[in-house]
Amino acid sequence: MIEFNYPKVVLKKDNAVYLDIKISGKRMRISNGSKFNINLSPNTYPIKERINQANILAAQIYSKLLSGYDPFHVKVANKIQGLSDLEILEKAMIKKVDQGVSNHYLTQLKYSLSALAKNCSDGKICEGAIEKTLINFTNPTSYNTMRRGLVVLFNAAHEMGWNRKLMKGFKNKRAKAKLHKPIENVSALLNEINACNKNLYLCCLLTYGCLLRPHREIRELTWGDFSDDLSTIRLSGNRNKSGRNRVVPVPFYVRKVLQPSSPHHNLFTGDLREPNPDYFKSAWSRFKKRSKLIKQGQTLYSFRHTGAIDIYKRTGSIEKLKTAMGHSNILVSLTYLRGLDITELKEDDMPTLETFS
C-alpha cells in the first residue's frame, strides 16, 4: 500500500492555492484534481472561496488515496480497471511472455498461477488463498519455488497498477544445502559417454570445458555462435540465464572434436532445427541406466560443477569464476560455491594439540 499524509492547503502571495502532499516519498504540489480524476480547480473560484474549495479537494484526494488510488500508475491502472484479480495476473503472465522469459520459467509461472486459481473464488485473491496454495508444498525448495513464481506475477501486476500487496507475510523457508557431487575422473566418464551417444558426449564436453548450461545454452548452439577459428563462443543476452552478452573461450580439447558446417545449422541436428527441450535430459537418463562410472547424486550438471571447482582451485579467484560461469553478480557465485564439494580448510588450519604420552 502507498504511504501518504493528509494534503495541506497552502496559500501563495498571489492568492493562488495548492495542496502540499507527500505520496510514497514523493512530494507533490497539486493545484487541481486532474491527476485524481476529480473535476475541481480551486483557483478558478473567487479569491474568498479558494481556500474552502482547496479543503474540499484535499478531502476528496485523501478519500481516493485511502481507497488505494495511485496517481503514479493512473494511466496503467486504467488498463486493468474492471478486471478480477486472477484476470490481472493472467495479463501479468502475458507481460512476462513479452519480456522473453525461457519456456522453463514460463512453465513455472503458469503452474504457480494455476495452483493459486484453484483456491480462489470469483477471481478474487486473498491471503487465505495464498496460504492454502503454499501449504501443499512441505518441501522447502518446492515451497520457495512456488512462492517465487507468485511473487514474480504479483510484481508484474503491481507494475500494471494493481495495488494489492498480499505476499508480505509469506517468507522463504530455509532449505538445507544440497552438495553437488563432482566427477572424480572426467576423462573416463567422457570416454564412456562417447561410446554410447556422440551428441551427449559433445554436450558434456561443452558443459565441462566451456561451463555452458546444457538444456538451453548448449542445446540451442549453432555454428554461427562460434568464431571463425572456433576459439570462442558468443551468446547474446537472450540466449543465456544472466541476460547479458557472454563470450566464452573454447579449450583445445573441445575444438579438436568440433566439425563445423553451415553457420545457421544446429550442432546436434545438423540443420535449422534444434533438439527438443528434454533431449539431453532423456539422453542422460538412458545413459545413466547403463553407466558403470556415474555415482549417486551426479547429474548432467555435475560436469559444470566439476569445471567450476577446477577453475576455483587453480585460480582462487571468485571474480574469474563469476565470469566463467556467466553469473549475473558475484553474490550468485558465492552462493554457488557453498553447494560445491570444496574444502575451504586445510589440516594446518585445524586446532593444534600439544604432544602427549
Beta strands, then each sheet from edge to edge (+ up, - down):
strand 1: 8-11
strand 2: 17-23
strand 3: 26-30
strand 4: 232-235
strand 5: 246-249
sheet 1: 1+ 2- 3+
sheet 2: 4+ 5-
end
